[in-house]
Amino acid sequence: MMRRVKRGVVTGLLSLGALGVQAQELGSWGLEYQPLAKVVHGTQTLSMPWAGGFNAPQFSAIDLNQDGQNDLFAFDRMSNRVSTYLRVADAAGKLSWQYAPQYEALFPADLRNWALLRDYDCDGRPDLFTHANGGDIRVYRQETDARGQLTFKLASSQLQFYNTPNNSGNIFASAYDIPAIDDIDGDGKLDLLMLDFVLGTTLTWYRNVSPTCGGLDFRLETNYWGRLSTCFASCTGFAFNAQCRAAAPQHTGGAFFATLDLDGDGDRDLLTSRDQCPELVSLRNDGTATQALMQAAGLSTQFPPGTTPVRLPNFPGAYYLDVTFDGLPDLLLSPTLPDNADQIRLRETTWLYENTGTATIPAFTYRQADFLQGQMVDVSEAAAPTFLDVDGDGLLDLLVANGGDAPTAGTYRSALHYYHNDGTATEPAFTLVSEDYLELAAKGLLHLKPTVADLNRDGAADLAFGASQGGTGRVWYLLNQAAAGQPVRFEVAQLQELPGVGTLLAPAPTFADLNGDQYPDLLLGTNEATGAGSLRYYPQVPGAATLQFTLMDDDFGEVRNPDGNRPTNLQPLLTDLDKDGKLDLLTTDNFGQVRFFADITSQASPFDGLTDLFYQPLTQQYGAARLGTSANLHLGLAAADLTGDQQPELLIGLQEGGLQSFRVRRETETAVRSPRATFSFQVYPVPATDRATVETPLPTRLTVLDLTGRVVLTSSQPGRAHQLNLQGLAKGVYVVRAEGINGQLATRRLVVR
């Protein structure tokens, strides 16, 4: 029997007292990101199909891998999810972007609404500015830890300004607005420019008055920067050196601001946009760096000039950074939306304008509407995957539903995307065949959540899904009319509601035999307020002439969020993920967590679950999923063995409309383990007190375990000489396990007195 162990990671010296031991217990396995298969759209093989998609990303430059070159950071406002991309070169030296999820866990987990990287302390490394609850601006300073990895240390939880004792306070930032964080006056220090909190139409300039670069001391310099008023009666309404005319506001949502020198005259010009508006407006500064002046003659609603002007569906945000590898900052555009209440198309939301001018006088030329996004699987939003052998060739194909999409001249509705598996039993490969499999879009469904099960026990896989139609949620099913092993045959005209379920909010079904009667039963996630919980158990009535399900438990497992409340947008999946022959439960919800409940048929309520499932290669720790969190977050789950290794692969559908793929990572941390190959090494002194030295003949990583198999110390960097800090360890006998970079293993006893 495998032991559960606790994992801990220490930097520099191995030290129990410095960091302690991770509280979450894990078994002998976890999950690790791994691209599942190549994916083809038309004639194009996607370069990053499993990166997860985009909805409303905010882009910043940062050197992730400390190689002296800027990489790419994206923060998606709809999901509050971070994604990271490395600048890489192929054998011929051609540069491109590569999805690099290993860096995402290095950023704070609680980023909300907006996150921008700007260097405030002049050390050449961008720091992190983000919104905090209550309207505060939080700042994290970028640092490097003992392993050379970037890390972020909280520098300020609340930026403040000080003019006089009676004119001071916190700098309030609306959750819906995006401020400009830039050196407005050219003194080398970062300032803030944002919509005035009181007036709501003018721009407030908070000037950085720190004595030297690196401070965060601000003064309210003016609440009438540029002598400009933003008039919300229309999308492009402004007043210059005047107040807005009295009119009923038509656009009272958020506002976006970015500053850059568009004309090379040494001062900051303005780019701005508004909610429910497609334009990005440019305003030329006809004043100076310290005395800005905007005038009607400098306004352009056809920005950029000389190319396709910006016309995103809604609320464009602009990000000025080099993404074409020529050293000139380009312009990336994406929506600044916190949700998709307006039901816009979210597949082409990353517009690239290449800088074809110079660094001092940029000129922007439209290049594409799907920067990076076009290299990903992206079905618009709220991707929900499942597997089904559609053509009966013995290989599982991929079906991906979405929460909704608005095609050209179409209405917003859900559809089912069909990717045919044209690979092999050990190496899957997917080709997009249809973006509306079974033509379900005509049904006017939203938030489609598909699953596959043999509902009528005839050996052929059937299709079921939860969805909303006309504001009412139901579970539907289609019985497969084909024989087992043959290409599936679904008659959409025979689509039926699943008996015994009724109407529920946000239904998300999964099926398996939970009571041992050989009939597939239903577990259903729901947002329905009636009943005790969000997860409901409906056993199938055995022997019935037609399918029939009966509610038995409206709070199955008593699944709760970390705050103790019932989960929202709960998506369950029944599968044997750890391959122990017993049925497990995986769930996701709007917290962005993936929770694993082992052997649920043997568990009593409330279920005991794990969240620290995901291996982080840079920290060599297991942690919770980093999939975002928001009130409107919808995630999907699917698992199957697609590579023939007897281990399931896990697909997670993200709010951004894309997919991420994970493999099961087997790793047993025990005091007794069959070595693959061995070598001799030394541990001294014997006995040891507060310190010990370990010398190995080849570079190794160390793990120190007690005699119960519990991990008490680990090292992350390979080396031939290791210093162990034993302070905090109880007296007794331990095992030092050394693993060489070539895979060899060896163990030695360590006695602590």
C-alpha positions in Angstrom: 0.0 0.0 0.0 1.3 3.4 -0.9 1.9 5.9 1.9 0.6 9.4 1.8 3.3 11.9 2.3 3.7 15.6 3.0 5.8 17.6 0.7 8.0 20.6 1.6 10.5 22.7 -0.4 13.3 24.9 1.0 15.6 27.2 -0.8 19.3 27.5 -0.1 20.0 25.4 2.9 17.6 22.6 3.6 15.6 23.9 6.6 12.5 22.7 8.3 12.2 25.7 10.5 12.4 28.2 7.7 9.3 27.1 5.8 7.9 24.2 7.6 6.1 21.3 5.9 3.3 21.7 3.4 0.0 21.0 5.2 -1.7 19.2 2.3 -1.2 15.5 2.2 -0.8 13.9 -1.2 -0.7 10.3 -2.4 1.7 8.8 -4.8 0.6 10.7 -7.8 -0.4 14.2 -9.0 -1.1 16.1 -12.2 1.4 17.8 -14.5 0.8 20.0 -17.5 1.8 18.3 -20.7 0.6 19.1 -24.3 -1.6 16.1 -25.1 -1.4 16.0 -28.9 -1.0 18.1 -32.0 -4.1 19.9 -33.2 -4.8 20.9 -36.8 -7.2 23.6 -37.9 -7.6 23.4 -41.7 -4.0 23.2 -43.0 -2.5 24.8 -39.9 -0.9 22.8 -37.1 -1.4 24.9 -33.9 1.8 25.8 -32.1 0.1 26.1 -28.6 -3.2 24.3 -28.8 -3.4 23.6 -25.0 -2.6 27.1 -23.8 -6.2 27.8 -22.7 -7.4 30.6 -24.9 -8.0 34.3 -24.3 -11.1 36.4 -23.6 -9.9 39.8 -22.2 -6.1 39.6 -21.8 -3.9 42.4 -20.5 -0.4 42.1 -21.7 3.0 43.1 -20.2 6.6 42.4 -20.8 8.8 40.5 -18.3 12.0 38.4 -18.4 10.6 35.1 -17.0 13.6 32.9 -17.4 16.3 35.4 -16.6 18.0 35.2 -20.0 18.1 38.9 -20.6 15.2 38.9 -23.1 11.7 40.0 -22.5 9.0 37.3 -22.4 5.2 37.8 -22.2 2.8 38.0 -19.3 -1.0 37.9 -19.8 -3.7 38.5 -17.2 -7.2 37.7 -18.4 -9.7 40.0 -16.8 -12.7 37.7 -17.3 -11.2 34.9 -15.4 -8.4 36.6 -13.4 -6.0 34.0 -14.7 -2.3 34.5 -15.5 -0.7 32.9 -18.5 3.0 33.2 -19.4 4.9 32.8 -22.7 8.6 32.5 -23.4 10.5 34.1 -26.3 12.2 31.1 -28.0 14.4 30.6 -31.0 14.3 27.6 -33.3 17.4 25.9 -34.9 17.5 28.6 -37.6 17.3 31.4 -35.1 13.7 32.3 -35.9 11.9 33.7 -32.8 8.4 32.8 -31.7 6.3 32.6 -28.6 6.0 29.4 -26.6 3.4 28.8 -23.9 5.3 28.3 -20.6 2.8 27.5 -17.8 5.5 26.7 -15.3 6.0 30.4 -14.5 2.3 31.1 -13.7 2.6 29.8 -10.1 5.4 32.4 -9.4 2.8 35.2 -9.5 0.5 36.1 -6.7 -2.7 34.0 -6.7 -5.1 36.7 -5.7 -4.8 39.1 -8.7 -8.1 40.7 -9.6 -9.6 43.0 -12.3 -6.3 44.2 -13.7 -2.6 43.4 -13.4 0.1 45.4 -15.2 3.9 45.0 -15.0 5.8 48.3 -14.6 9.2 49.0 -13.2 8.8 51.5 -10.3 12.2 50.9 -8.6 14.4 51.4 -11.7 16.2 48.0 -11.3 15.3 47.0 -14.8 12.8 44.4 -13.6 9.1 45.2 -13.9 7.0 45.1 -10.8 3.4 44.2 -10.4 0.5 46.7 -10.0 -2.9 45.3 -9.5 -6.4 46.2 -8.2 -7.4 45.2 -4.7 -10.8 44.9 -3.0 -12.2 48.2 -1.8 -10.7 50.2 -4.7 -7.1 50.0 -3.5 -4.0 49.6 -5.7 -1.6 46.9 -4.6 2.0 46.8 -5.6 4.4 43.8 -5.6 8.1 44.3 -6.1 9.8 41.8 -8.3 12.8 40.0 -6.7 14.9 36.9 -7.3 15.0 34.1 -4.8 18.0 31.9 -3.8 17.3 29.6 -6.8 17.4 32.5 -9.3 13.6 32.4 -9.8 11.6 35.5 -9.9 9.3 36.1 -7.1 7.0 39.0 -6.0 7.1 40.6 -2.6 4.3 42.9 -1.4 5.6 46.5 -1.4 2.3 48.3 -0.7 -1.2 47.0 0.0 -2.7 50.4 -0.5 -1.1 53.2 -2.5 -1.7 56.6 -0.9 -1.2 60.3 -1.7 -0.3 63.1 0.6 -0.6 66.8 -0.1 -1.5 68.2 3.3 -2.8 66.6 6.5 -6.3 67.5 5.3 -5.8 66.5 1.7 -4.5 62.9 1.8 -5.7 59.4 1.7 -5.7 56.2 -0.4 -5.6 56.4 -4.2 -9.0 55.0 -5.2 -9.1 52.9 -8.4 -12.4 51.7 -9.7 -12.5 48.0 -10.4 -13.9 48.7 -13.8 -11.4 51.3 -14.9 -7.8 50.7 -16.1 -5.4 53.4 -15.0 -2.3 54.6 -16.9 0.8 53.7 -14.9 3.6 55.6 -16.6 6.2 58.3 -16.2 3.9 61.2 -17.1 6.3 64.1 -16.5 9.5 62.5 -17.6 11.3 62.6 -14.3 12.1 58.8 -14.4 9.5 57.9 -11.8 6.1 56.1 -12.4 3.0 58.2 -11.9 -0.7 57.3 -12.0 -3.4 58.7 -14.3 -7.0 57.7 -13.8 -10.6 58.9 -13.9 -11.3 61.3 -11.0 -13.1 59.4 -8.2 -15.3 62.4 -7.3 -16.1 64.1 -10.6 -16.0 61.0 -12.7 -15.3 62.8 -15.9 -11.9 64.4 -15.6 -8.4 62.8 -15.2 -6.5 62.9 -12.0 -2.7 62.8 -12.1 -1.0 61.4 -9.0 2.6 62.5 -9.3 5.3 60.3 -7.8 7.2 62.7 -5.5 9.6 60.1 -4.0 13.1 61.6 -3.5 14.6 58.9 -5.6 13.4 56.2 -8.0 12.1 53.3 -6.1 9.6 55.1 -3.9 5.9 55.0 -3.9 5.1 58.5 -2.5 2.4 60.3 -4.5 0.9 63.8 -4.6 -2.4 64.7 -6.2 -0.9 67.0 -8.8 -4.2 67.8 -10.6 -7.7 66.4 -11.1 -7.9 68.2 -14.4 -5.0 66.7 -16.4 -4.8 67.9 -20.0 -7.8 70.2 -19.3 -9.9 67.3 -20.6 -13.3 66.0 -19.6 -14.6 62.6 -20.6 -18.3 63.0 -21.6 -20.2 59.8 -21.4 -23.1 61.0 -23.6 -21.5 59.2 -26.5 -18.6 56.9 -27.2 -16.3 59.6 -28.4 -17.5 62.6 -26.4 -15.0 64.9 -24.8 -14.9 68.5 -23.6 -11.7 70.6 -24.0 -11.1 73.2 -21.3 -14.8 73.1 -20.6 -17.4 71.0 -18.8 -19.5 68.3 -20.4 -22.9 69.4 -21.5 -25.7 68.2 -19.4 -27.1 65.0 -21.0 -28.2 61.6 -20.0 -25.1 59.4 -19.9 -25.2 56.6 -22.4 -22.0 54.9 -21.4 -21.6 54.9 -17.6 -19.3 51.9 -17.4 -15.6 51.7 -17.2 -12.8 53.7 -18.9 -9.4 52.6 -20.1 -6.3 54.9 -20.2 -2.8 54.4 -21.6 -0.2 57.0 -22.2 2.7 57.0 -24.7 4.5 59.6 -26.9 2.8 59.1 -30.3 4.4 62.1 -32.1 8.0 62.1 -30.6 7.7 65.5 -29.0 8.7 64.3 -25.5 5.3 64.4 -23.7 2.7 61.8 -23.1 -0.3 61.5 -25.5 -3.4 59.6 -24.5 -5.2 56.5 -25.7 -8.6 55.8 -24.1 -11.8 53.8 -24.6 -15.1 53.1 -22.8 -17.4 50.3 -22.0 -20.0 49.5 -24.7 -17.8 51.3 -27.3 -15.7 49.7 -30.0 -13.3 52.6 -30.6 -9.9 53.4 -29.2 -9.6 57.2 -29.2 -6.2 59.0 -29.4 -5.7 62.5 -28.0 -2.5 64.4 -28.8 -0.9 66.4 -26.0 -0.4 69.9 -27.3 1.1 71.0 -24.0 4.2 69.8 -22.2 5.2 66.9 -20.0 4.3 68.8 -16.9 1.4 70.9 -18.3 -0.6 68.6 -20.5 -3.2 70.2 -22.9 -5.6 68.3 -25.0 -7.5 70.0 -27.8 -10.2 69.1 -30.2 -7.8 69.3 -33.2 -5.7 66.5 -31.6 -8.6 64.0 -31.2 -8.8 61.0 -33.5 -11.5 58.3 -33.5 -9.9 56.5 -36.5 -6.8 55.3 -34.6 -4.3 54.2 -35.7 -4.2 56.4 -38.9 -3.5 54.8 -42.2 -4.5 51.3 -41.4 -7.6 49.4 -40.1 -8.8 51.4 -37.2 -9.5 49.7 -33.9 -13.1 48.4 -33.8 -13.2 45.7 -31.2 -16.6 44.5 -30.2 -16.5 46.3 -26.9 -14.2 48.3 -24.6 -10.7 47.9 -26.2 -7.6 48.1 -24.0 -4.2 48.9 -25.6 -0.8 47.5 -24.5 2.4 48.9 -25.8 5.2 46.3 -26.0 7.4 44.5 -28.5 5.8 41.2 -29.6 7.3 41.0 -33.1 10.9 40.7 -32.0 12.3 43.7 -33.8 13.0 45.8 -30.7 10.1 48.3 -31.5 7.1 48.3 -29.2 3.9 47.2 -30.9 0.3 47.7 -29.9 -1.9 44.8 -28.7 -5.6 45.4 -28.3 -8.1 43.3 -26.4 -11.4 43.9 -24.6 -11.3 45.3 -21.1 -14.5 43.4 -20.1 -14.9 41.7 -16.7 -17.6 39.4 -18.1 -19.5 38.7 -21.3 -22.8 40.1 -20.3 -23.0 41.7 -23.8 -22.6 38.3 -25.4 -19.9 39.3 -27.9 -17.7 36.9 -29.9 -14.5 36.1 -28.0 -12.5 34.1 -30.5 -10.7 37.0 -32.1 -10.0 39.3 -29.2 -6.2 39.9 -29.5 -5.6 42.4 -32.2 -2.0 43.1 -33.2 -0.8 46.4 -34.7 2.9 46.1 -35.6 5.1 49.2 -35.1 6.3 50.0 -38.6 7.6 53.3 -37.5 10.4 54.0 -35.0 10.8 53.8 -31.2 10.4 57.6 -30.9 7.6 58.1 -33.5 5.6 54.9 -33.7 3.4 54.0 -36.7 1.0 51.1 -36.2 -0.1 48.7 -39.0 -2.9 46.2 -38.5 -1.6 42.6 -38.7 -4.1 40.2 -37.2 -7.1 39.8 -34.9 -6.0 36.6 -33.1 -2.4 37.2 -31.8 -1.4 33.9 -30.1 -5.1 33.1 -29.8 -5.1 31.7 -33.4 -2.5 29.1 -32.3 -4.8 27.8 -29.5 -7.9 25.7 -29.3 -10.4 28.5 -28.4 -14.1 28.0 -28.7 -15.0 31.5 -27.4 -15.7 31.0 -23.7 -16.5 28.3 -21.1 -15.0 25.3 -22.9 -16.5 22.0 -21.8 -14.7 18.9 -23.2 -15.7 15.2 -23.4 -14.5 12.2 -25.4 -16.4 10.0 -27.8 -15.3 7.6 -30.6 -17.5 9.3 -33.2 -16.3 7.2 -36.2 -15.9 3.8 -34.6 -12.2 3.5 -35.4 -11.3 2.6 -31.8 -9.8 6.0 -31.1 -11.5 8.6 -28.8 -12.3 11.8 -30.6 -12.7 15.1 -28.8 -15.9 17.1 -28.4 -15.7 20.6 -27.0 -18.8 22.7 -26.1 -18.8 26.4 -25.3 -20.8 28.6 -23.1 -21.8 30.6 -26.2 -20.4 32.3 -29.3 -21.7 35.0 -31.6 -20.6 34.2 -35.2 -20.7 36.8 -37.9 -24.3 38.1 -38.3 -25.4 35.4 -35.8 -26.9 35.2 -32.4 -25.1 34.2 -29.3 -25.5 30.5 -28.6 -23.7 27.3 -27.7 -22.3 24.7 -30.1 -20.4 21.5 -30.0 -17.0 21.3 -31.8 -15.8 18.0 -33.1 -12.1 17.2 -33.3 -11.4 13.9 -35.0 -8.6 11.8 -33.6 -6.5 10.8 -36.6 -3.5 9.7 -34.6 -2.8 6.3 -33.1 -3.6 4.4 -29.9 -0.4 5.8 -28.3 -0.1 9.1 -30.0 -3.3 11.0 -30.4 -3.7 13.9 -33.0 -6.8 16.0 -33.4 -8.2 17.7 -36.5 -11.1 20.1 -36.4 -14.0 18.7 -38.4 -17.0 20.7 -37.4 -17.7 23.8 -35.2 -21.3 22.8 -34.9 -21.5 19.0 -34.5 -25.1 17.7 -34.6 -26.2 21.3 -35.5 -27.1 22.0 -31.9 -26.6 25.7 -32.4 -30.0 25.8 -33.9 -31.5 24.8 -30.6 -30.5 28.2 -29.0 -28.7 26.6 -26.1 -26.3 28.3 -23.7 -23.7 26.9 -21.4 -23.6 23.5 -23.0 -22.0 20.9 -20.7 -21.6 17.5 -22.5 -20.8 14.1 -21.2 -20.7 10.6 -22.6 -22.1 7.4 -21.0 -23.8 4.1 -22.0 -27.1 5.2 -20.6 -29.2 2.3 -21.8 -26.5 -0.4 -21.4 -26.5 -1.5 -25.0 -22.7 -1.2 -25.3 -22.8 1.9 -27.4 -21.9 5.3 -26.0 -24.7 7.8 -25.7 -24.5 11.6 -25.4 -26.0 13.8 -22.7 -25.6 17.4 -21.8 -26.8 20.1 -19.5 -27.6 23.5 -21.0 -29.9 26.5 -20.7 -32.6 27.2 -23.2 -34.7 30.3 -22.8 -33.3 30.9 -19.4 -34.2 27.5 -18.1 -31.7 24.7 -17.4 -32.3 21.1 -18.3 -30.4 17.9 -19.0 -30.9 16.4 -22.4 -29.8 13.1 -23.9 -29.4 11.4 -27.3 -29.3 7.6 -27.5 -26.8 6.2 -29.9 -28.8 4.3 -32.6 -25.7 2.5 -33.8 -24.3 -0.8 -32.5 -21.3 -0.9 -30.2 -18.0 -0.3 -32.1 -19.7 1.3 -35.1 -19.7 5.0 -36.0 -22.2 6.8 -33.8 -25.6 7.7 -35.1 -27.5 10.4 -33.3 -31.0 11.5 -34.4 -31.3 15.1 -33.1 -35.0 14.9 -33.7 -35.0 12.3 -30.9 -33.4 14.7 -28.4 -35.2 14.2 -25.0 -35.0 15.6 -21.5 -33.6 13.3 -19.0 -36.6 12.0 -17.0 -36.7 12.7 -13.3 -34.4 15.8 -13.3 -36.6 18.7 -14.2 -35.5 22.3 -14.6 -32.4 23.5 -12.7 -29.9 26.4 -13.0 -26.6 25.6 -14.7 -26.9 21.8 -14.8 -23.6 19.9 -15.3 -24.0 16.1 -15.6 -21.7 13.2 -15.2 -22.6 9.5 -15.1 -21.3 6.3 -13.4 -22.6 3.3 -11.5 -22.5 4.7 -7.9 -24.6 2.0 -6.1 -23.3 -1.1 -7.7 -26.5 -2.1 -9.6 -24.8 -2.0 -13.0 -26.8 1.0 -14.1 -25.2 4.4 -14.7 -26.4 6.9 -12.2 -26.4 10.7 -12.5 -24.3 13.2 -10.5 -25.4 16.7 -11.3 -23.8 20.0 -10.5 -26.3 22.9 -10.3 -26.7 26.5 -9.1 -30.2 25.8 -8.0 -30.8 27.6 -4.7 -33.4 25.1 -3.5 -32.0 22.0 -1.7 -29.1 21.7 0.7 -26.2 21.7 -1.8 -24.9 22.1 -5.3 -24.2 18.4 -6.1 -27.2 16.1 -6.6 -27.3 12.3 -6.8 -29.9 10.7 -9.0 -29.7 6.9 -9.2 -31.1 5.3 -12.3 -34.2 3.2 -11.8 -33.1 -0.3 -12.7 -35.3 -2.4 -15.0 -37.5 0.5 -16.2 -38.8 0.3 -19.7 -37.3 3.7 -20.4 -34.7 5.8 -18.7 -35.7 7.1 -15.3 -33.7 8.8 -12.6 -34.9 9.7 -9.1 -33.3 12.3 -6.8 -31.9 10.6 -3.7 -29.5 13.2 -2.3 -29.5 16.9 -2.9 -26.2 17.5 -1.1 -24.1 14.6 -2.3 -20.8 14.6 -0.4 -21.6 18.0 1.2 -19.1 19.6 -1.2 -18.2 23.1 -0.1 -16.0 26.0 -1.2 -13.0 27.0 1.0 -15.2 29.7 2.5 -17.7 27.1 3.6 -20.4 28.1 1.0 -21.9 25.8 -1.6 -20.0 26.0 -4.9 -21.2 27.9 -7.9 -20.9 26.6 -11.5 -20.0 23.2 -10.1 -18.8 20.8 -12.7 -18.4 17.1 -11.5 -16.6 14.3 -13.2 -16.8 10.6 -12.2 -13.7 8.7 -13.2 -10.9 6.5 -11.8 -8.2 9.1 -12.0 -5.6 7.4 -9.8 -6.2 4.0 -11.4 -6.8 2.1 -8.1 -9.9 0.4 -9.5 -12.2 2.6 -7.5 -14.4 5.5 -8.6 -13.2 9.0 -7.8 -14.9 12.4 -8.1 -13.3 15.5 -9.6 -15.0 18.9 -9.3 -14.4 22.4 -10.4 -16.3 25.6 -9.7 -16.0 29.3 -9.9 -13.2 29.4 -7.4 -11.0 27.8 -10.1 -10.1 24.9 -7.9 -9.9 21.3 -9.0 -10.8 19.0 -6.1 -10.2 15.3 -6.0 -12.3 13.0 -3.9 -10.9 9.5 -3.8 -13.1 6.3 -3.8 -16.3 8.2 -3.2 -18.4 5.1 -2.8 -16.5 4.3 0.4 -16.6 7.9 1.8 -19.1 9.3 4.2 -20.3 12.9 4.0 -18.7 15.3 4.0 -16.2 14.0 1.5 -12.5 14.4 2.2 -10.9 16.0 -0.8 -7.5 17.2 -2.1 -6.7 20.4 -4.0 -2.9 20.4 -4.1 -2.8 18.1 -7.1 -0.8 20.1 -9.6 3.0 19.8 -9.9 4.9 23.0 -10.2 8.2 22.2 -11.9 10.0 25.4 -10.9 9.3 25.0 -7.2 9.0 21.2 -7.3 5.9 21.5 -5.1 2.4 20.4 -5.6 -0.2 23.1 -5.4 -3.7 24.0 -6.3 -4.8 24.7 -9.9 -4.2 28.2 -11.2 -7.2 28.5 -13.5 -8.6 31.8 -12.4 -11.5 32.8 -10.2 -14.6 34.9 -10.8 -18.3 34.9 -10.2 -18.8 33.9 -13.8 -16.0 31.4 -14.1 -17.1 28.1 -15.8 -14.7 25.2 -16.1 -15.1 21.8 -17.7 -13.5 18.3 -17.1 -12.8 15.2 -19.2 -10.5 12.3 -18.6 -9.5 9.3 -20.7 -6.4 7.2 -21.5 -5.4 8.5 -24.9 -1.8 7.4 -25.0 -2.2 3.7 -24.1 -0.1 3.9 -20.9 -3.0 2.8 -18.7 -3.1 6.3 -17.1 -5.8 8.8 -17.9 -5.0 12.2 -19.3 -7.1 15.1 -17.9 -8.5 17.9 -20.0 -9.7 21.1 -18.3 -11.9 23.5 -20.3 -11.2 27.1 -19.3 -13.4 30.2 -19.1 -11.3 31.7 -21.9 -12.6 29.1 -24.3 -9.5 26.9 -24.5 -8.2 23.7 -23.0 -5.4 22.6 -20.9 -4.1 19.0 -20.8 -2.5 17.2 -17.8 -0.9 13.8 -17.4 -0.8 11.8 -14.2 2.6 12.1 -12.5 3.5 9.1 -10.5 5.9 9.8 -7.6 6.1 7.7 -4.4 8.0 9.4 -1.5 8.7 6.5 0.9 11.6 5.4 3.0 11.7 2.1 1.1 11.8 2.1 -2.6 13.3 -0.3 -5.2 16.3 1.5 -6.7 16.7 1.7 -10.4 20.5 2.0 -10.1 22.6 2.9 -7.2 25.8 4.7 -6.1 27.7 5.4 -2.9 27.6 8.7 -1.1 28.6 10.1 2.3 26.6 11.7 5.1 28.5 13.2 8.0 29.0 13.8 10.9 27.4 10.7 12.5 25.5 11.4 14.6 24.6 15.0 13.5 23.1 17.8 15.6 22.0 21.0 13.9 23.9 20.5 10.6 25.0 17.7 8.3 26.9 17.5 5.0 26.0 15.2 2.1 28.6 14.5 -0.7 27.6 12.6 -3.8 29.8 11.5 -6.8 27.3 13.0 -9.3 24.9 16.0 -9.2 21.9 14.9 -7.2 18.7 16.2 -5.6 18.0 15.2 -2.0 15.0 14.2 -0.1 15.1 13.5 3.7 12.3 11.3 5.1 11.4 10.1 8.5 10.8 6.4 9.1 7.1 6.8 8.4 7.9 7.9 4.9 7.1 11.6 5.6 9.2 14.1 3.6 10.8 16.5 6.0 13.4 18.2 3.8 14.0 18.5 0.1 16.4 20.3 -2.2 15.4 21.7 -5.6 18.8 22.3 -7.2 21.1 19.4 -8.2 24.6 19.4 -6.7 27.5 17.2 -5.5 27.7 18.9 -2.0 24.7 19.7 0.1 24.5 21.3 3.6 21.5 20.2 5.6 20.0 22.5 8.2 18.6 20.1 10.8 17.3 22.7 13.3 13.7 21.9 14.1 14.0 18.2 13.4 13.2 15.8 16.2 16.0 13.5 17.4 15.9 10.2 15.7 16.8 8.2 12.6 16.0 9.6 9.1 16.7 8.4 5.5 18.5 10.6 3.0 17.5 9.8 -0.5 19.7 11.1 -3.4 18.4 11.1 -6.9 21.0 11.7 -9.7 20.2 13.7 -12.7 20.6 10.5 -14.7 17.8 8.8 -12.7 20.0 6.8 -10.4 18.9 6.5 -6.8 20.7 5.8 -3.5 19.9 6.1 0.2 21.8 6.6 3.4 20.9 6.7 7.1 21.0 10.1 9.0 21.0 10.0 12.8 20.1 13.3 14.5 21.0 13.8 18.2 
